[in-house]
Amino acid sequence: MAQPKGNQIHVYDGAAETIPCPYGEPFPDLPTSFALISPTAGGKSILLINLLLRFYKDQFARIWFFSPSIKLDPQYAPLRKYLEKMADQDKEPLMFEDMDQSAIGKILDEQRKITEECRKRKIKPPQVCVVVDDMADRGDILTKRQGGINGGSWMVTLARERLVNNTVKLDNQVFIRTPGYKNDYGDGSQGWAIERGMPPKPLGSAWLKLKMRATNETKWIEYDITSAK
């Protein structure tokens, strides 16, 4: 039976161009964003190295890596070697042991100019990658709202650059983690969590309130996060 036209999805001109991952599904097309979250020794570094050096190898013209362990962690040795071949680190550093906000701003400004110039020449802009790793202890990167979500929760805001209808737009992505209400620890005397040596966990949740705002030129969503007990 033919579907009603009203239920069909129409793709209009001007959508952002994408580049498929050579390995196909389940790896998304570029450009894309990843958030890798797990406990310590959960395999984040191994997965990240595989993404950059295997599944998306040679797909990025530049990779900027911000991590206090990028020059120290032995696991990152293959990645360091790859980045050193990508660019002269004395003239164009790609590895940063600190979250250099000025370097991030310079990268965004340069990529915006490159993208605009590529559009003028009607050529595809190069794909680039920015990695922020192991910054959980940085208060200016990973923040808790004062008087807001209880302990064990966090909120991360990441800047995002997109090409929409041949226009470069900047916005933010917000990642939020809240506790739950499953009390594995109990009174600390017995049970699966105690046998595994697990510490007590915070309990609770959060309210996420969204508000649509608009002017004559643009629209955006405001958000507010408060503790829910």
PyMOL commands that place a pseudoatom at each C-alpha (Angstrom):
pseudoatom trace, name=CA, resn=MET, resi=1, chain=A, elem=C, hetatm=0, pos=[0.000, 0.000, 0.000]
pseudoatom trace, name=CA, resn=ALA, resi=2, chain=A, elem=C, hetatm=0, pos=[1.347, 3.400, -0.987]
pseudoatom trace, name=CA, resn=GLN, resi=3, chain=A, elem=C, hetatm=0, pos=[2.229, 5.652, 1.927]
pseudoatom trace, name=CA, resn=PRO, resi=4, chain=A, elem=C, hetatm=0, pos=[0.536, 9.059, 2.188]
pseudoatom trace, name=CA, resn=LYS, resi=5, chain=A, elem=C, hetatm=0, pos=[2.718, 11.849, 0.881]
pseudoatom trace, name=CA, resn=GLY, resi=6, chain=A, elem=C, hetatm=0, pos=[2.408, 13.652, 4.173]
pseudoatom trace, name=CA, resn=ASN, resi=7, chain=A, elem=C, hetatm=0, pos=[4.417, 10.906, 5.916]
pseudoatom trace, name=CA, resn=GLN, resi=8, chain=A, elem=C, hetatm=0, pos=[7.339, 10.994, 3.491]
pseudoatom trace, name=CA, resn=ILE, resi=9, chain=A, elem=C, hetatm=0, pos=[10.638, 12.610, 4.437]
pseudoatom trace, name=CA, resn=HIS, resi=10, chain=A, elem=C, hetatm=0, pos=[11.941, 15.162, 1.948]
pseudoatom trace, name=CA, resn=VAL, resi=11, chain=A, elem=C, hetatm=0, pos=[15.648, 16.040, 1.720]
pseudoatom trace, name=CA, resn=TYR, resi=12, chain=A, elem=C, hetatm=0, pos=[16.177, 19.625, 0.604]
pseudoatom trace, name=CA, resn=ASP, resi=13, chain=A, elem=C, hetatm=0, pos=[19.251, 21.181, -0.985]
pseudoatom trace, name=CA, resn=GLY, resi=14, chain=A, elem=C, hetatm=0, pos=[21.776, 22.835, 1.277]
pseudoatom trace, name=CA, resn=ALA, resi=15, chain=A, elem=C, hetatm=0, pos=[22.241, 20.022, 3.787]
pseudoatom trace, name=CA, resn=ALA, resi=16, chain=A, elem=C, hetatm=0, pos=[25.720, 19.572, 5.222]
pseudoatom trace, name=CA, resn=GLU, resi=17, chain=A, elem=C, hetatm=0, pos=[27.974, 17.324, 3.140]
pseudoatom trace, name=CA, resn=THR, resi=18, chain=A, elem=C, hetatm=0, pos=[29.090, 14.098, 4.790]
pseudoatom trace, name=CA, resn=ILE, resi=19, chain=A, elem=C, hetatm=0, pos=[31.923, 11.627, 4.267]
pseudoatom trace, name=CA, resn=PRO, resi=20, chain=A, elem=C, hetatm=0, pos=[31.220, 7.959, 5.067]
pseudoatom trace, name=CA, resn=CYS, resi=21, chain=A, elem=C, hetatm=0, pos=[33.495, 6.002, 7.385]
pseudoatom trace, name=CA, resn=PRO, resi=22, chain=A, elem=C, hetatm=0, pos=[35.486, 3.425, 5.346]
pseudoatom trace, name=CA, resn=TYR, resi=23, chain=A, elem=C, hetatm=0, pos=[34.305, 0.713, 7.766]
pseudoatom trace, name=CA, resn=GLY, resi=24, chain=A, elem=C, hetatm=0, pos=[30.628, 1.576, 7.386]
pseudoatom trace, name=CA, resn=GLU, resi=25, chain=A, elem=C, hetatm=0, pos=[28.100, 0.853, 10.103]
pseudoatom trace, name=CA, resn=PRO, resi=26, chain=A, elem=C, hetatm=0, pos=[28.022, 1.313, 13.044]
pseudoatom trace, name=CA, resn=PHE, resi=27, chain=A, elem=C, hetatm=0, pos=[30.541, 4.128, 12.585]
pseudoatom trace, name=CA, resn=PRO, resi=28, chain=A, elem=C, hetatm=0, pos=[28.859, 7.442, 11.703]
pseudoatom trace, name=CA, resn=ASP, resi=29, chain=A, elem=C, hetatm=0, pos=[29.679, 9.599, 8.704]
pseudoatom trace, name=CA, resn=LEU, resi=30, chain=A, elem=C, hetatm=0, pos=[31.863, 12.665, 9.123]
pseudoatom trace, name=CA, resn=PRO, resi=31, chain=A, elem=C, hetatm=0, pos=[31.453, 15.237, 10.504]
pseudoatom trace, name=CA, resn=THR, resi=32, chain=A, elem=C, hetatm=0, pos=[30.349, 13.734, 13.792]
pseudoatom trace, name=CA, resn=SER, resi=33, chain=A, elem=C, hetatm=0, pos=[30.850, 13.987, 17.557]
pseudoatom trace, name=CA, resn=PHE, resi=34, chain=A, elem=C, hetatm=0, pos=[31.718, 11.382, 20.177]
pseudoatom trace, name=CA, resn=ALA, resi=35, chain=A, elem=C, hetatm=0, pos=[31.499, 11.404, 23.978]
pseudoatom trace, name=CA, resn=LEU, resi=36, chain=A, elem=C, hetatm=0, pos=[33.459, 8.496, 25.487]
pseudoatom trace, name=CA, resn=ILE, resi=37, chain=A, elem=C, hetatm=0, pos=[32.527, 8.060, 29.143]
pseudoatom trace, name=CA, resn=SER, resi=38, chain=A, elem=C, hetatm=0, pos=[33.549, 5.199, 31.415]
pseudoatom trace, name=CA, resn=PRO, resi=39, chain=A, elem=C, hetatm=0, pos=[35.260, 4.551, 34.776]
pseudoatom trace, name=CA, resn=THR, resi=40, chain=A, elem=C, hetatm=0, pos=[39.046, 4.504, 35.078]
pseudoatom trace, name=CA, resn=ALA, resi=41, chain=A, elem=C, hetatm=0, pos=[40.615, 1.638, 33.099]
pseudoatom trace, name=CA, resn=GLY, resi=42, chain=A, elem=C, hetatm=0, pos=[37.366, 1.163, 31.216]
pseudoatom trace, name=CA, resn=GLY, resi=43, chain=A, elem=C, hetatm=0, pos=[39.027, 1.129, 27.780]
pseudoatom trace, name=CA, resn=LYS, resi=44, chain=A, elem=C, hetatm=0, pos=[38.433, 4.726, 26.642]
pseudoatom trace, name=CA, resn=SER, resi=45, chain=A, elem=C, hetatm=0, pos=[42.021, 5.262, 25.476]
pseudoatom trace, name=CA, resn=ILE, resi=46, chain=A, elem=C, hetatm=0, pos=[42.107, 2.001, 23.505]
pseudoatom trace, name=CA, resn=LEU, resi=47, chain=A, elem=C, hetatm=0, pos=[38.810, 2.831, 21.816]
pseudoatom trace, name=CA, resn=LEU, resi=48, chain=A, elem=C, hetatm=0, pos=[39.957, 6.365, 21.038]
pseudoatom trace, name=CA, resn=ILE, resi=49, chain=A, elem=C, hetatm=0, pos=[43.222, 5.136, 19.497]
pseudoatom trace, name=CA, resn=ASN, resi=50, chain=A, elem=C, hetatm=0, pos=[41.320, 2.643, 17.346]
pseudoatom trace, name=CA, resn=LEU, resi=51, chain=A, elem=C, hetatm=0, pos=[38.928, 5.329, 16.150]
pseudoatom trace, name=CA, resn=LEU, resi=52, chain=A, elem=C, hetatm=0, pos=[41.761, 7.621, 15.075]
pseudoatom trace, name=CA, resn=LEU, resi=53, chain=A, elem=C, hetatm=0, pos=[44.339, 5.116, 13.831]
pseudoatom trace, name=CA, resn=ARG, resi=54, chain=A, elem=C, hetatm=0, pos=[42.082, 2.444, 12.374]
pseudoatom trace, name=CA, resn=PHE, resi=55, chain=A, elem=C, hetatm=0, pos=[38.445, 3.196, 11.679]
pseudoatom trace, name=CA, resn=TYR, resi=56, chain=A, elem=C, hetatm=0, pos=[38.961, 6.881, 10.728]
pseudoatom trace, name=CA, resn=LYS, resi=57, chain=A, elem=C, hetatm=0, pos=[42.622, 6.716, 9.749]
pseudoatom trace, name=CA, resn=ASP, resi=58, chain=A, elem=C, hetatm=0, pos=[43.666, 9.330, 7.154]
pseudoatom trace, name=CA, resn=GLN, resi=59, chain=A, elem=C, hetatm=0, pos=[40.170, 10.859, 7.206]
pseudoatom trace, name=CA, resn=PHE, resi=60, chain=A, elem=C, hetatm=0, pos=[41.324, 13.983, 9.056]
pseudoatom trace, name=CA, resn=ALA, resi=61, chain=A, elem=C, hetatm=0, pos=[43.632, 16.637, 7.664]
pseudoatom trace, name=CA, resn=ARG, resi=62, chain=A, elem=C, hetatm=0, pos=[44.519, 17.621, 11.234]
pseudoatom trace, name=CA, resn=ILE, resi=63, chain=A, elem=C, hetatm=0, pos=[43.961, 16.130, 14.690]
pseudoatom trace, name=CA, resn=TRP, resi=64, chain=A, elem=C, hetatm=0, pos=[44.402, 18.320, 17.774]
pseudoatom trace, name=CA, resn=PHE, resi=65, chain=A, elem=C, hetatm=0, pos=[44.720, 16.337, 21.000]
pseudoatom trace, name=CA, resn=PHE, resi=66, chain=A, elem=C, hetatm=0, pos=[44.248, 18.041, 24.377]
pseudoatom trace, name=CA, resn=SER, resi=67, chain=A, elem=C, hetatm=0, pos=[45.183, 15.703, 27.231]
pseudoatom trace, name=CA, resn=PRO, resi=68, chain=A, elem=C, hetatm=0, pos=[47.528, 15.830, 30.244]
pseudoatom trace, name=CA, resn=SER, resi=69, chain=A, elem=C, hetatm=0, pos=[48.588, 12.259, 29.411]
pseudoatom trace, name=CA, resn=ILE, resi=70, chain=A, elem=C, hetatm=0, pos=[49.133, 12.563, 25.646]
pseudoatom trace, name=CA, resn=LYS, resi=71, chain=A, elem=C, hetatm=0, pos=[52.934, 12.807, 26.041]
pseudoatom trace, name=CA, resn=LEU, resi=72, chain=A, elem=C, hetatm=0, pos=[53.206, 10.467, 29.031]
pseudoatom trace, name=CA, resn=ASP, resi=73, chain=A, elem=C, hetatm=0, pos=[50.852, 7.525, 28.549]
pseudoatom trace, name=CA, resn=PRO, resi=74, chain=A, elem=C, hetatm=0, pos=[52.628, 4.610, 26.785]
pseudoatom trace, name=CA, resn=GLN, resi=75, chain=A, elem=C, hetatm=0, pos=[49.306, 3.663, 25.153]
pseudoatom trace, name=CA, resn=TYR, resi=76, chain=A, elem=C, hetatm=0, pos=[49.412, 6.895, 23.176]
pseudoatom trace, name=CA, resn=ALA, resi=77, chain=A, elem=C, hetatm=0, pos=[52.836, 6.173, 21.623]
pseudoatom trace, name=CA, resn=PRO, resi=78, chain=A, elem=C, hetatm=0, pos=[51.359, 5.109, 18.221]
pseudoatom trace, name=CA, resn=LEU, resi=79, chain=A, elem=C, hetatm=0, pos=[49.137, 8.172, 18.202]
pseudoatom trace, name=CA, resn=ARG, resi=80, chain=A, elem=C, hetatm=0, pos=[52.035, 10.490, 19.062]
pseudoatom trace, name=CA, resn=LYS, resi=81, chain=A, elem=C, hetatm=0, pos=[54.046, 9.034, 16.182]
pseudoatom trace, name=CA, resn=TYR, resi=82, chain=A, elem=C, hetatm=0, pos=[51.086, 9.519, 13.825]
pseudoatom trace, name=CA, resn=LEU, resi=83, chain=A, elem=C, hetatm=0, pos=[50.579, 13.169, 14.872]
pseudoatom trace, name=CA, resn=GLU, resi=84, chain=A, elem=C, hetatm=0, pos=[54.304, 13.913, 14.555]
pseudoatom trace, name=CA, resn=LYS, resi=85, chain=A, elem=C, hetatm=0, pos=[54.148, 12.766, 10.920]
pseudoatom trace, name=CA, resn=MET, resi=86, chain=A, elem=C, hetatm=0, pos=[51.019, 14.819, 10.321]
pseudoatom trace, name=CA, resn=ALA, resi=87, chain=A, elem=C, hetatm=0, pos=[52.706, 18.153, 11.136]
pseudoatom trace, name=CA, resn=ASP, resi=88, chain=A, elem=C, hetatm=0, pos=[55.959, 19.629, 12.421]
pseudoatom trace, name=CA, resn=GLN, resi=89, chain=A, elem=C, hetatm=0, pos=[55.244, 19.955, 16.146]
pseudoatom trace, name=CA, resn=ASP, resi=90, chain=A, elem=C, hetatm=0, pos=[57.617, 22.907, 16.535]
pseudoatom trace, name=CA, resn=LYS, resi=91, chain=A, elem=C, hetatm=0, pos=[55.804, 24.924, 13.869]
pseudoatom trace, name=CA, resn=GLU, resi=92, chain=A, elem=C, hetatm=0, pos=[52.288, 23.517, 14.214]
pseudoatom trace, name=CA, resn=PRO, resi=93, chain=A, elem=C, hetatm=0, pos=[51.723, 21.738, 17.544]
pseudoatom trace, name=CA, resn=LEU, resi=94, chain=A, elem=C, hetatm=0, pos=[48.909, 19.188, 17.589]
pseudoatom trace, name=CA, resn=MET, resi=95, chain=A, elem=C, hetatm=0, pos=[49.429, 17.817, 21.116]
pseudoatom trace, name=CA, resn=PHE, resi=96, chain=A, elem=C, hetatm=0, pos=[48.588, 19.885, 24.195]
pseudoatom trace, name=CA, resn=GLU, resi=97, chain=A, elem=C, hetatm=0, pos=[49.041, 18.746, 27.799]
pseudoatom trace, name=CA, resn=ASP, resi=98, chain=A, elem=C, hetatm=0, pos=[46.685, 21.456, 29.030]
pseudoatom trace, name=CA, resn=MET, resi=99, chain=A, elem=C, hetatm=0, pos=[43.295, 22.740, 27.888]
pseudoatom trace, name=CA, resn=ASP, resi=100, chain=A, elem=C, hetatm=0, pos=[44.642, 25.761, 26.024]
pseudoatom trace, name=CA, resn=GLN, resi=101, chain=A, elem=C, hetatm=0, pos=[41.569, 27.937, 25.435]
pseudoatom trace, name=CA, resn=SER, resi=102, chain=A, elem=C, hetatm=0, pos=[43.495, 30.333, 23.195]
pseudoatom trace, name=CA, resn=ALA, resi=103, chain=A, elem=C, hetatm=0, pos=[44.593, 27.409, 20.993]
pseudoatom trace, name=CA, resn=ILE, resi=104, chain=A, elem=C, hetatm=0, pos=[40.982, 26.226, 20.734]
pseudoatom trace, name=CA, resn=GLY, resi=105, chain=A, elem=C, hetatm=0, pos=[39.886, 29.715, 19.695]
pseudoatom trace, name=CA, resn=LYS, resi=106, chain=A, elem=C, hetatm=0, pos=[42.637, 29.922, 17.088]
pseudoatom trace, name=CA, resn=ILE, resi=107, chain=A, elem=C, hetatm=0, pos=[41.670, 26.506, 15.676]
pseudoatom trace, name=CA, resn=LEU, resi=108, chain=A, elem=C, hetatm=0, pos=[38.011, 27.535, 15.341]
pseudoatom trace, name=CA, resn=ASP, resi=109, chain=A, elem=C, hetatm=0, pos=[38.901, 30.844, 13.680]
pseudoatom trace, name=CA, resn=GLU, resi=110, chain=A, elem=C, hetatm=0, pos=[41.247, 29.185, 11.186]
pseudoatom trace, name=CA, resn=GLN, resi=111, chain=A, elem=C, hetatm=0, pos=[38.823, 26.397, 10.330]
pseudoatom trace, name=CA, resn=ARG, resi=112, chain=A, elem=C, hetatm=0, pos=[35.996, 28.876, 9.828]
pseudoatom trace, name=CA, resn=LYS, resi=113, chain=A, elem=C, hetatm=0, pos=[38.117, 30.784, 7.299]
pseudoatom trace, name=CA, resn=ILE, resi=114, chain=A, elem=C, hetatm=0, pos=[39.177, 27.573, 5.558]
pseudoatom trace, name=CA, resn=THR, resi=115, chain=A, elem=C, hetatm=0, pos=[35.580, 26.369, 5.308]
pseudoatom trace, name=CA, resn=GLU, resi=116, chain=A, elem=C, hetatm=0, pos=[34.354, 29.665, 3.902]
pseudoatom trace, name=CA, resn=GLU, resi=117, chain=A, elem=C, hetatm=0, pos=[37.173, 29.734, 1.339]
pseudoatom trace, name=CA, resn=CYS, resi=118, chain=A, elem=C, hetatm=0, pos=[36.442, 26.139, 0.283]
pseudoatom trace, name=CA, resn=ARG, resi=119, chain=A, elem=C, hetatm=0, pos=[32.793, 27.053, -0.242]
pseudoatom trace, name=CA, resn=LYS, resi=120, chain=A, elem=C, hetatm=0, pos=[33.781, 29.966, -2.453]
pseudoatom trace, name=CA, resn=ARG, resi=121, chain=A, elem=C, hetatm=0, pos=[35.952, 27.637, -4.554]
pseudoatom trace, name=CA, resn=LYS, resi=122, chain=A, elem=C, hetatm=0, pos=[33.200, 24.975, -4.546]
pseudoatom trace, name=CA, resn=ILE, resi=123, chain=A, elem=C, hetatm=0, pos=[35.443, 22.310, -3.065]
pseudoatom trace, name=CA, resn=LYS, resi=124, chain=A, elem=C, hetatm=0, pos=[34.910, 20.119, -0.019]
pseudoatom trace, name=CA, resn=PRO, resi=125, chain=A, elem=C, hetatm=0, pos=[36.449, 21.501, 3.167]
pseudoatom trace, name=CA, resn=PRO, resi=126, chain=A, elem=C, hetatm=0, pos=[38.942, 19.177, 4.905]
pseudoatom trace, name=CA, resn=GLN, resi=127, chain=A, elem=C, hetatm=0, pos=[37.782, 17.155, 7.888]
pseudoatom trace, name=CA, resn=VAL, resi=128, chain=A, elem=C, hetatm=0, pos=[39.528, 17.920, 11.179]
pseudoatom trace, name=CA, resn=CYS, resi=129, chain=A, elem=C, hetatm=0, pos=[39.296, 16.415, 14.654]
pseudoatom trace, name=CA, resn=VAL, resi=130, chain=A, elem=C, hetatm=0, pos=[39.584, 17.942, 18.150]
pseudoatom trace, name=CA, resn=VAL, resi=131, chain=A, elem=C, hetatm=0, pos=[39.969, 15.555, 21.098]
pseudoatom trace, name=CA, resn=VAL, resi=132, chain=A, elem=C, hetatm=0, pos=[39.585, 16.629, 24.732]
pseudoatom trace, name=CA, resn=ASP, resi=133, chain=A, elem=C, hetatm=0, pos=[40.717, 13.785, 26.997]
pseudoatom trace, name=CA, resn=ASP, resi=134, chain=A, elem=C, hetatm=0, pos=[41.237, 13.191, 30.714]
pseudoatom trace, name=CA, resn=MET, resi=135, chain=A, elem=C, hetatm=0, pos=[40.041, 16.619, 31.874]
pseudoatom trace, name=CA, resn=ALA, resi=136, chain=A, elem=C, hetatm=0, pos=[37.694, 15.440, 34.657]
pseudoatom trace, name=CA, resn=ASP, resi=137, chain=A, elem=C, hetatm=0, pos=[39.707, 17.265, 37.329]
pseudoatom trace, name=CA, resn=ARG, resi=138, chain=A, elem=C, hetatm=0, pos=[39.671, 20.601, 35.548]
pseudoatom trace, name=CA, resn=GLY, resi=139, chain=A, elem=C, hetatm=0, pos=[37.133, 22.874, 37.205]
pseudoatom trace, name=CA, resn=ASP, resi=140, chain=A, elem=C, hetatm=0, pos=[36.921, 25.232, 34.228]
pseudoatom trace, name=CA, resn=ILE, resi=141, chain=A, elem=C, hetatm=0, pos=[36.188, 22.340, 31.842]
pseudoatom trace, name=CA, resn=LEU, resi=142, chain=A, elem=C, hetatm=0, pos=[34.043, 20.015, 33.943]
pseudoatom trace, name=CA, resn=THR, resi=143, chain=A, elem=C, hetatm=0, pos=[31.732, 22.006, 36.182]
pseudoatom trace, name=CA, resn=LYS, resi=144, chain=A, elem=C, hetatm=0, pos=[29.059, 21.385, 38.778]
pseudoatom trace, name=CA, resn=ARG, resi=145, chain=A, elem=C, hetatm=0, pos=[26.264, 23.885, 39.204]
pseudoatom trace, name=CA, resn=GLN, resi=146, chain=A, elem=C, hetatm=0, pos=[26.477, 25.461, 42.646]
pseudoatom trace, name=CA, resn=GLY, resi=147, chain=A, elem=C, hetatm=0, pos=[23.501, 24.325, 44.711]
pseudoatom trace, name=CA, resn=GLY, resi=148, chain=A, elem=C, hetatm=0, pos=[22.362, 22.231, 41.760]
pseudoatom trace, name=CA, resn=ILE, resi=149, chain=A, elem=C, hetatm=0, pos=[22.922, 18.571, 40.980]
pseudoatom trace, name=CA, resn=ASN, resi=150, chain=A, elem=C, hetatm=0, pos=[24.174, 16.505, 43.897]
pseudoatom trace, name=CA, resn=GLY, resi=151, chain=A, elem=C, hetatm=0, pos=[27.574, 14.793, 44.119]
pseudoatom trace, name=CA, resn=GLY, resi=152, chain=A, elem=C, hetatm=0, pos=[28.600, 12.280, 41.476]
pseudoatom trace, name=CA, resn=SER, resi=153, chain=A, elem=C, hetatm=0, pos=[26.992, 14.267, 38.692]
pseudoatom trace, name=CA, resn=TRP, resi=154, chain=A, elem=C, hetatm=0, pos=[28.484, 16.624, 36.162]
pseudoatom trace, name=CA, resn=MET, resi=155, chain=A, elem=C, hetatm=0, pos=[27.787, 18.811, 33.154]
pseudoatom trace, name=CA, resn=VAL, resi=156, chain=A, elem=C, hetatm=0, pos=[30.124, 19.293, 30.180]
pseudoatom trace, name=CA, resn=THR, resi=157, chain=A, elem=C, hetatm=0, pos=[29.624, 21.963, 27.530]
pseudoatom trace, name=CA, resn=LEU, resi=158, chain=A, elem=C, hetatm=0, pos=[31.409, 21.456, 24.185]
pseudoatom trace, name=CA, resn=ALA, resi=159, chain=A, elem=C, hetatm=0, pos=[31.567, 23.992, 21.374]
pseudoatom trace, name=CA, resn=ARG, resi=160, chain=A, elem=C, hetatm=0, pos=[30.437, 22.712, 17.979]
pseudoatom trace, name=CA, resn=GLU, resi=161, chain=A, elem=C, hetatm=0, pos=[31.025, 24.117, 14.489]
pseudoatom trace, name=CA, resn=ARG, resi=162, chain=A, elem=C, hetatm=0, pos=[28.559, 23.174, 11.731]
pseudoatom trace, name=CA, resn=LEU, resi=163, chain=A, elem=C, hetatm=0, pos=[27.987, 24.039, 8.102]
pseudoatom trace, name=CA, resn=VAL, resi=164, chain=A, elem=C, hetatm=0, pos=[24.280, 24.745, 7.449]
pseudoatom trace, name=CA, resn=ASN, resi=165, chain=A, elem=C, hetatm=0, pos=[23.085, 26.032, 4.081]
pseudoatom trace, name=CA, resn=ASN, resi=166, chain=A, elem=C, hetatm=0, pos=[26.623, 27.156, 3.186]
pseudoatom trace, name=CA, resn=THR, resi=167, chain=A, elem=C, hetatm=0, pos=[26.843, 29.132, 6.443]
pseudoatom trace, name=CA, resn=VAL, resi=168, chain=A, elem=C, hetatm=0, pos=[29.238, 28.316, 9.274]
pseudoatom trace, name=CA, resn=LYS, resi=169, chain=A, elem=C, hetatm=0, pos=[27.386, 28.216, 12.591]
pseudoatom trace, name=CA, resn=LEU, resi=170, chain=A, elem=C, hetatm=0, pos=[28.692, 27.786, 16.117]
pseudoatom trace, name=CA, resn=ASP, resi=171, chain=A, elem=C, hetatm=0, pos=[26.652, 26.336, 18.955]
pseudoatom trace, name=CA, resn=ASN, resi=172, chain=A, elem=C, hetatm=0, pos=[27.108, 24.222, 22.077]
pseudoatom trace, name=CA, resn=GLN, resi=173, chain=A, elem=C, hetatm=0, pos=[26.439, 20.608, 22.990]
pseudoatom trace, name=CA, resn=VAL, resi=174, chain=A, elem=C, hetatm=0, pos=[25.734, 19.886, 26.646]
pseudoatom trace, name=CA, resn=PHE, resi=175, chain=A, elem=C, hetatm=0, pos=[26.432, 16.472, 28.194]
pseudoatom trace, name=CA, resn=ILE, resi=176, chain=A, elem=C, hetatm=0, pos=[24.833, 15.782, 31.585]
pseudoatom trace, name=CA, resn=ARG, resi=177, chain=A, elem=C, hetatm=0, pos=[25.332, 12.923, 34.016]
pseudoatom trace, name=CA, resn=THR, resi=178, chain=A, elem=C, hetatm=0, pos=[23.100, 12.390, 37.051]
pseudoatom trace, name=CA, resn=PRO, resi=179, chain=A, elem=C, hetatm=0, pos=[23.016, 9.741, 39.803]
pseudoatom trace, name=CA, resn=GLY, resi=180, chain=A, elem=C, hetatm=0, pos=[20.202, 7.216, 40.059]
pseudoatom trace, name=CA, resn=TYR, resi=181, chain=A, elem=C, hetatm=0, pos=[18.162, 5.664, 42.841]
pseudoatom trace, name=CA, resn=LYS, resi=182, chain=A, elem=C, hetatm=0, pos=[19.615, 2.139, 42.819]
pseudoatom trace, name=CA, resn=ASN, resi=183, chain=A, elem=C, hetatm=0, pos=[21.277, 1.701, 46.197]
pseudoatom trace, name=CA, resn=ASP, resi=184, chain=A, elem=C, hetatm=0, pos=[23.705, -1.206, 45.686]
pseudoatom trace, name=CA, resn=TYR, resi=185, chain=A, elem=C, hetatm=0, pos=[25.770, -0.287, 48.735]
pseudoatom trace, name=CA, resn=GLY, resi=186, chain=A, elem=C, hetatm=0, pos=[22.979, -0.441, 51.303]
pseudoatom trace, name=CA, resn=ASP, resi=187, chain=A, elem=C, hetatm=0, pos=[24.307, -0.163, 54.847]
pseudoatom trace, name=CA, resn=GLY, resi=188, chain=A, elem=C, hetatm=0, pos=[27.771, -1.326, 53.750]
pseudoatom trace, name=CA, resn=SER, resi=189, chain=A, elem=C, hetatm=0, pos=[27.631, -4.646, 55.558]
pseudoatom trace, name=CA, resn=GLN, resi=190, chain=A, elem=C, hetatm=0, pos=[26.849, -7.140, 52.795]
pseudoatom trace, name=CA, resn=GLY, resi=191, chain=A, elem=C, hetatm=0, pos=[25.723, -7.614, 49.213]
pseudoatom trace, name=CA, resn=TRP, resi=192, chain=A, elem=C, hetatm=0, pos=[27.099, -7.750, 45.675]
pseudoatom trace, name=CA, resn=ALA, resi=193, chain=A, elem=C, hetatm=0, pos=[28.521, -4.213, 45.713]
pseudoatom trace, name=CA, resn=ILE, resi=194, chain=A, elem=C, hetatm=0, pos=[30.351, -4.873, 48.991]
pseudoatom trace, name=CA, resn=GLU, resi=195, chain=A, elem=C, hetatm=0, pos=[31.812, -8.146, 47.723]
pseudoatom trace, name=CA, resn=ARG, resi=196, chain=A, elem=C, hetatm=0, pos=[33.086, -6.343, 44.636]
pseudoatom trace, name=CA, resn=GLY, resi=197, chain=A, elem=C, hetatm=0, pos=[34.742, -3.647, 46.743]
pseudoatom trace, name=CA, resn=MET, resi=198, chain=A, elem=C, hetatm=0, pos=[32.555, -0.896, 45.280]
pseudoatom trace, name=CA, resn=PRO, resi=199, chain=A, elem=C, hetatm=0, pos=[32.272, 2.411, 47.178]
pseudoatom trace, name=CA, resn=PRO, resi=200, chain=A, elem=C, hetatm=0, pos=[28.945, 4.040, 48.117]
pseudoatom trace, name=CA, resn=LYS, resi=201, chain=A, elem=C, hetatm=0, pos=[27.306, 6.037, 45.318]
pseudoatom trace, name=CA, resn=PRO, resi=202, chain=A, elem=C, hetatm=0, pos=[25.293, 9.247, 45.462]
pseudoatom trace, name=CA, resn=LEU, resi=203, chain=A, elem=C, hetatm=0, pos=[21.554, 8.918, 44.984]
pseudoatom trace, name=CA, resn=GLY, resi=204, chain=A, elem=C, hetatm=0, pos=[19.266, 11.353, 43.209]
pseudoatom trace, name=CA, resn=SER, resi=205, chain=A, elem=C, hetatm=0, pos=[18.302, 12.806, 39.865]
pseudoatom trace, name=CA, resn=ALA, resi=206, chain=A, elem=C, hetatm=0, pos=[17.850, 16.183, 38.198]
pseudoatom trace, name=CA, resn=TRP, resi=207, chain=A, elem=C, hetatm=0, pos=[15.227, 18.321, 36.510]
pseudoatom trace, name=CA, resn=LEU, resi=208, chain=A, elem=C, hetatm=0, pos=[16.127, 19.566, 33.048]
pseudoatom trace, name=CA, resn=LYS, resi=209, chain=A, elem=C, hetatm=0, pos=[14.003, 22.560, 32.062]
pseudoatom trace, name=CA, resn=LEU, resi=210, chain=A, elem=C, hetatm=0, pos=[14.074, 23.744, 28.437]
pseudoatom trace, name=CA, resn=LYS, resi=211, chain=A, elem=C, hetatm=0, pos=[12.756, 27.088, 27.174]
pseudoatom trace, name=CA, resn=MET, resi=212, chain=A, elem=C, hetatm=0, pos=[12.501, 28.207, 23.558]
pseudoatom trace, name=CA, resn=ARG, resi=213, chain=A, elem=C, hetatm=0, pos=[13.799, 31.733, 22.922]
pseudoatom trace, name=CA, resn=ALA, resi=214, chain=A, elem=C, hetatm=0, pos=[13.668, 33.676, 19.666]
pseudoatom trace, name=CA, resn=THR, resi=215, chain=A, elem=C, hetatm=0, pos=[14.432, 37.015, 18.055]
pseudoatom trace, name=CA, resn=ASN, resi=216, chain=A, elem=C, hetatm=0, pos=[13.739, 38.226, 14.549]
pseudoatom trace, name=CA, resn=GLU, resi=217, chain=A, elem=C, hetatm=0, pos=[17.034, 36.707, 13.388]
pseudoatom trace, name=CA, resn=THR, resi=218, chain=A, elem=C, hetatm=0, pos=[17.571, 33.513, 15.355]
pseudoatom trace, name=CA, resn=LYS, resi=219, chain=A, elem=C, hetatm=0, pos=[16.151, 30.919, 17.720]
pseudoatom trace, name=CA, resn=TRP, resi=220, chain=A, elem=C, hetatm=0, pos=[17.779, 29.095, 20.590]
pseudoatom trace, name=CA, resn=ILE, resi=221, chain=A, elem=C, hetatm=0, pos=[16.988, 26.920, 23.589]
pseudoatom trace, name=CA, resn=GLU, resi=222, chain=A, elem=C, hetatm=0, pos=[17.784, 27.937, 27.143]
pseudoatom trace, name=CA, resn=TYR, resi=223, chain=A, elem=C, hetatm=0, pos=[18.200, 25.225, 29.767]
pseudoatom trace, name=CA, resn=ASP, resi=224, chain=A, elem=C, hetatm=0, pos=[18.303, 25.035, 33.542]
pseudoatom trace, name=CA, resn=ILE, resi=225, chain=A, elem=C, hetatm=0, pos=[19.368, 22.072, 35.682]
pseudoatom trace, name=CA, resn=THR, resi=226, chain=A, elem=C, hetatm=0, pos=[18.254, 21.656, 39.301]
pseudoatom trace, name=CA, resn=SER, resi=227, chain=A, elem=C, hetatm=0, pos=[18.449, 18.814, 41.788]
pseudoatom trace, name=CA, resn=ALA, resi=228, chain=A, elem=C, hetatm=0, pos=[15.411, 16.538, 42.057]
pseudoatom trace, name=CA, resn=LYS, resi=229, chain=A, elem=C, hetatm=0, pos=[15.103, 14.576, 45.288]
for i in range(1, 229): cmd.bond("trace and resi %d" % i, "trace and resi %d" % (i + 1))
show_as sticks, trace
zoom trace
